Each structure stands twice: as structure tokens, then as C-alpha cells.
Amino acid sequence: MMSVQVRPGAVAMFVAAAISATPPAVAAAWTALGPLGGDVQALVADRSAPGTLYAGVWGGGVWKTVDGGASWIVASPAMRGWSIHALAIDPARPRTLYAGTWDDGIWKTVDGGATWKKSMGAARQAPILGIAVDPINPQNVFAATDTGPNDGVHRSSDGGATWTRSTDGLPNNFRLFALAIDSKMPSTLYVSGGYEGVFKSTDGAKTWQPTGKLPASTRVDALAVDPVMPAIVYAGTINEGVLKSTDGGATWMPTPAGPMKDKRVRTLVIDPARPATLWAGAPNGILRSDDAGRSWRSATSGFGWFSFTALALDPAAPDTVHAGTSRDGVIRTADGGKTWTGPGTGLLAVNVSALAADPASPKTLWAATSAHGVYKSEDGGATWALRSEGISDRSANALAFDVSSRTLYVATDNGVFRSTDGAERWTPAREGLGLKTRINALALDPADPRVLYASNGLDVFRSGDGAAKWTPIKKDFQVNTSIGGLFGLVVVPGAPETVFVGVDRFLWRSALGNTTFDKCCTSVPLARVQAMVYDPSARALYAGTDGEGVWKSADGGATWAEARAGISTANVQALVVDPSTPGTLYAATWKNGVYRTNDGGKSWTRIGGEPPHPDVIALALDPAGPGRVIVGMSGGSVWRLDATAVDPPTPAASRAPVAAPAKKK
């Protein structure tokens, strides 16, 4: 891939170009398409090996580069779909690395990421948000958590073999967003207690005391201790820029305003060779200070719609900085911020939530993402570009494409948006939905594409004019909001059309002129219906469930029967019908890959073997060739699967169903 040069004033909208080769561990049936990038939460550099870095990605595990970010490989195959929030390297043994996960504690590698072992974490573990290693005695390791089971600050004196939990002096119901250690006196540590302020320990994290008062209504997300003068501590806040203490936290003072005014600072690093030089990551930009925070200047220009979430300095090149972003993976500057390049090849970790393809233009594909809107490819996935102009909320949850009118719809956390030019421009289509209404499902009426249905987790809405206006349908169902409310949504054409929606653990149907919903379909087992599709050639309706595989109705939803031989009790995330081959469907399953049936659901066979990423949640038929599907993965970008590669159908039947995790807040 050719890296994109971004200069001040240019709009930093990276395009993921062609992937040169599929990773060797992936079966030949899978071809990587992109887009490149991902939501990077942590980034560390191996100071003993310039050019070697590790990145922790939300939903993508740990990634590694040995060429300064030009190319990346998965450094945690067994953790491929995990969300990593914290990374730390043992300074004495740089191939030893600790990774803090969102829901499975801390894992440790001693061979640079080739293998990992569980280091710390209860059966239910609060997310790990910070890890620090004692630079003098690396056997001492510290970890800070979000609120939840087994939360607090954990400390180990044997390299992570055993851990002790400490909450002495910390506030109740705390969220520890950041952790920093004094490199000269490692028994001194600082931790952010959310809106409760910053806390300090001088006895190796056994007990904690509050530091000086912070400005009202602020929270510290990042901490950094000066390596030469450790009484100097910097705190990155959510609304006050960077605060500075020169007395070990006893008092805090704001750094000058300028470009730092009111900034949210997600990450802070101090150049150990030039301690007066600081780098701060914020939404849409990076700021730099060369005078210990007395003044700041922008080190980026033109970036938009993402945050800089992690920073790492190249130990051999003082003007080389690597920046983790919430969208474009890791980008890099070699000239102190004048120009930036990236993302590197191989980093396929974008959180894809939905896919759509244009059957009239076989090389046109769209991918909705959970935080950054819609990507478009016009060359069958070889290159991608963001196409979200006009979408006010970039959390894209579903796509629907009407071929007849060439209209594309996207469901977001702020209603529905519509494009009539292939996603080049978007306009709101949410009258009647209300502002800030999260729409999580869309369905077109196959008989009349001007008719659409949308659900928001509490209600179902109908539009009869191509989403110009929406009207709620009366309902009697009760929604369990703790698990997200409404799920699968499908329209069965007729007069009047029939609509099914999955609610909690039951199916509901609207067939009375679409004015109300009635509970139906009790023959479907008590499992959440989260994917539905209608096969017009067979007049059959299919429901994919969380933990009970696939069910089928041949009488318009009046009765249902199992259609899950071979797929068993898999957690089905998406279903798609191949209209050119009667009885052929594909199912995307959580943790178990992609399945196909050629006989209308009587039997299923897994295709492609183990997927390159376990969290397969979106499918689209590839209009460029029969027998191929486009597959979207949460934390794994987009891939093409050659459906002729067949894997033995037995693994999923022997596995317990795995529930999908809650959406990141």
C-alpha cells in the first residue's frame, strides 16, 4: 500500500488502499479487502528495538509492527477479537508485554506476542484501563480498572504471577482512567479517580490519598510524570486541557490557553530525552509543547471526526511520533508533526456494523462502521474512502439500499440519513423519529421500496414516502432495555405487508394494516431473534437467534420449525438470501464463522474454516461473482469469502453459544 501524506491544511481522510497479501495464517478462502485502520486504545514502543511497536485495538486484540508502522501483523491470534485498553512493556525484558483487556483481566507474553497467558482477572473482571511497570524492579507491576467486579488498583511483585487488590483511600464507585509511575521513586504512583480527582500513593499502591483540588466538573483521562524532575506531573482532562503540578500533585495549575483551551486530552507523553517536550492527543488533533507546558502549538491540521487516543515516541528518532487514533489505526510523523503518514498495511481492525452492495454496479460496496460513518469502495474492495458528508452522528448501525431509486439509507445514533448519489452526500431523513434517536435496524418493503421500517430499541416506525416522514406503529410489547430492546426486523410483502420484529426473547408481528403489533410465533424458542430475512422465491421466512441457531416459517410466520442442522445453537448475527439460487442462504455467526445452506435450511455447512476474526456480524452477496460473499467483522474490517471452500460442519455443533458483548460506551 502507498501511504497517504498528510500536510498541514490538508483534510486527513485516509483511504485504505489495496491489501497486498492475505495474512499467512488465514485460509485461502478469505481475501482481505479493508478498510485499513481501527480504534486504537493503547500504544507502546520497544525502546530496545526502534521501529517495534505494539497497538491495543478495540475489538481487534494486539497488533505489532517491526518497521515503524509501515506494516502490521496480529500479535495475539488467541485474543483476536478482544478489546485492549492498556499495554505496558517490561523495560528489562522488552519481549515481555502486559495487555489489559475490557472484560478478561490482564494477559502476558514473554515472546513478543507469539504466545499469551492469563496473568490476572476474576471470572467477572472490571475493565483494565491502565498498566505500569516499575522501571527499577520490573517484577513490580500495577494495574488500574474501571468500575465493576474486582475493581481498584492491583499490584504484583512477581511479574504478574499473583496480584493484590487495593482500594484503601480511593473513592467508592470509582473509575480509574489513568495510571502513572514515578521512574525515580517507583513506589510513588498517581491514578485518576474520574471526577473525584487524582490520587497518589507513596507506598507502592497499598494506600492512596487525594492530591490537590482540580477545577470543578473535570475528569482526568491521562497522567504523565516528568522523568527528570518527578515532582512535575501533568494531567490531561476532558475539558480543561492539560493541568500541571510542580509539587507532586499538592496543587494544580492550568497550562496557558491558546490551542489547548477547553481541549479534551486523551493521552500525554513526555520525551525522555527532552523532558520539556510534551505531546498531547485530543479530538481531531495533536498539540506539542517545547517549554514544559508553558505554551502549546498544533502538530496536526485538517483532521476530523476522530480522536488521538494513544502516543508513542521513537527512542532513536526524537522527531518521530506514532499516534493511535480512534479510526485510522496508527499514523506517524518523522518531522515533528509537519507531515503524517499512514495507516500502515495489514492493520485490519475497523469495527464494521453493516454492509451493502450494488447489484447494478458489481464493484460498488458500502461498509457502515460503529463510530465513523460509511466507507465506500468502487473497485470491489481494493480501495476504500470515507463517505459520511452530511451524517451528523457517525455511529452507523444499519444500511439499506433501494436499487430501483438508487437510494441508500443509513441508520445512526441520530436517526436515519439518505443518499441518492451513492453516499457522496447525505441528508437527514428522520422527521417523526425525533432527535438523538438511535436507530438500530432498517427494513425495506420488497414490494414497495418507498415503504421502510425502522426500530430504535423501544419503538417501530414506518415511512411510506422514502423516509421523508416516519410514523410510530402502536405496540403492546414490553422491552427489556437491559439487553437492548428490539433486534431483528423484516418485511414480508403482501396486502397489507407483514412486519416482524424481535423483542427481547419473542417475535411480534404487525399484520393489521400496520397499525399495531401482536405477539406471535411462540414456537420459536426463548432466544433473542436478532437477524431475519425473507426468501421470496420460496415464500419462506428465516430467523437467526442468539443461542438457538436458525428457525424457518413457510406460512408467513404463523408457525415455525427448526432449520439448524449443522449450525446447531450458534449465535446468528446476520442472514442473507442468494436470489439466484433457490434455497441458498448464508449465516454469519458470532465466534463460529460463516455457514451456508443449499436446501432452505435443512442442513448447514461452515464455509471458509476459521474466519480471520471471530466477530462476524455482517454479510452481503458479492455482486461481482457467484458463490462469494462479503463479510464484515466487528474489529476485523471487511473480507471476501469464496464460498466454494468447504470446512467440516462439526465444530460449531460442539460449541456452546457465545453472547455478543455490549456496545462500547
C-alpha positions, 0 to 999 in steps of 0.5 A: 500500500502507498501511504497517504501524506498528510500536510498541514491544511490538508483534510486527513481522510485516509483511504485504505488502499489495496491489501497486498497479501492475505495474512499467512495464517488465514485460509485461502478462502478469505481475501482481505479487502479493508478498510485499513485502520481501527480504534486504537486504545493503547500504544507502546514502543520497544525502546530496545528495538526502534521501529517495534511497536505494539497497538491495543485495538478495540475489538481487534486484540494486539497488533505489532509492527517491526518497521515503524508502522509501515506494516502490521501483523496480529500479535495475539491470534488467541485474543483476536477479537478482544478489546485492549485498553492498556499495554505496558512493556517490561523495560528489562525484558522488552519481549515481555508485554502486559495487555489489559483487556475490557472484560478478561483481566490482564494477559502476558507474553514473554515472546513478543506476542507469539504466545499469551497467558492469563496473568490476572482477572476474576471470572467477572473482571472490571475493565483494565484501563491502565498498566505500569511497570516499575522501571527499577524492579520490573517484577513490580507491576500495577494495574488500574480498572474501571468500575465493576467486579474486582475493581481498584488498583492491583499490584504484583511483585512477581511479574504478574504471577499473583496480584493484590487488590487495593482500594484503601483511600480511593473513592467508592464507585470509582473509575480509574482512567489513568495510571502513572509511575514515578521512574525515580521513586517507583513506589510513588504512583498517581491514578485518576479517580474520574471526577473525584480527582487524582490520587497518589500513593507513596507506598507502592499502591497499598494506600492512596490519598487525594492530591490537590483540588482540580477545577470543578466538573473535570475528569482526568483521562491521562497522567504523565510524570516528568522523568527528570524532575518527578515532582512535575506531573501533568494531567490531561482532562476532558475539558480543561486541557492539560493541568500541571503540578510542580509539587507532586500533585499538592496543587494544580495549575492550568497550562496557558490557553491558546490551542489547548483551551477547553481541549479534551486530552486523551493521552500525554507523553513526555520525551525522555530525552527532552523532558520539556517536550510534551505531546498531547492527543485530543479530538481531531488533533495533536498539540506539542509543547517545547517549554514544559507546558508553558505554551502549546502549538498544533502538530496536526491540521485538517483532521476530523471526526476522530480522536488521538487516543494513544502516543508513542515516541521513537527512542532513536528518532526524537522527531518521530511520533506514532499516534493511535487514533480512534479510526485510522489505526496508527499514523506517524510523523518523522518531522515533528508533526509537519507531515503524517503518514499512514495507516500502515498495511495489514492493520485490519481492525475497523469495527464494521456494523453493516454492509451493502452492495450494488447489484447494478454496479458489481464493484460498488460496496458500502461498509457502515462502521460503529463510530465513523460513518460509511466507507465506500469502495468502487473497485470491489474492495481494493480501495476504500474512502470515507463517505459520511458528508452530511451524517451528523452522528457517525455511529452507523448501525444499519444500511439499506439500499433501494436499487430501483431509486438508487437510494441508500439509507443509513441508520445512526445514533441520530436517526436515519440519513439518505443518499441518492448519489451513492453516499457522496452526500447525505441528508437527514431523513428522520422527521417523526423519529425525533432527535438523538434517536438511535436507530438500530435496524432498517427494513425495506418493503420488497414490494414497495421500496418507498415503504421502510421500517425502522426500530430504535430499541423501544419503538417501530416506525414506518415511512411510506414516502422514502423516509421523508416522514416516519410514523410510530406503529402502536405496540403492546410489547414490553422491552427489556432495555437491559439487553437492548430492546428490539433486534431483528426486523423484516418485511414480508410483502403482501396486502397489507405487508407483514412486519416482524420484529424481535423483542427481547426473547419473542417475535411480534408481528404487525399484520393489521394494516400496520397499525399495531403489533401482536405477539406471535410465533411462540414456537420459536424458542426463548432466544433473542431473534436478532437477524431475519430475512425473507426468501421470496422465491420460496415464500419462506421466512428465516430467523437467526437467534442468539443461542438457538441457531436458525428457525424457518416459517413457510406460512408467513410466520404463523408457525415455525420449525427448526432449520439448524442442522449443522449450525446447531445453537450458534449465535446468528448475527446476520442472514442473507438470501442468494436470489439466484439460487433457490434455497441458498442462504448464508449465516454469519455467526458470532465466534463460529464463522460463516455457514451456508445452506443449499436446501432452505435450511435443512442442513448447514455447512461452515464455509471458509474454516476459521474466519480471520476474526471471530466477530462476524456480524455482517454479510452481503452477496458479492455482486461481482461473482457467484458463490462469494460473499462479503463479510464484515467483522466487528474489529476485523474490517471487511473480507471476501469469502469464496464460498466454494471452500468447504470446512467440516460442519462439526465444530460449531455443533460442539460449541456452546453459544457465545453472547455478543458483548455490549456496545462500547460506551 
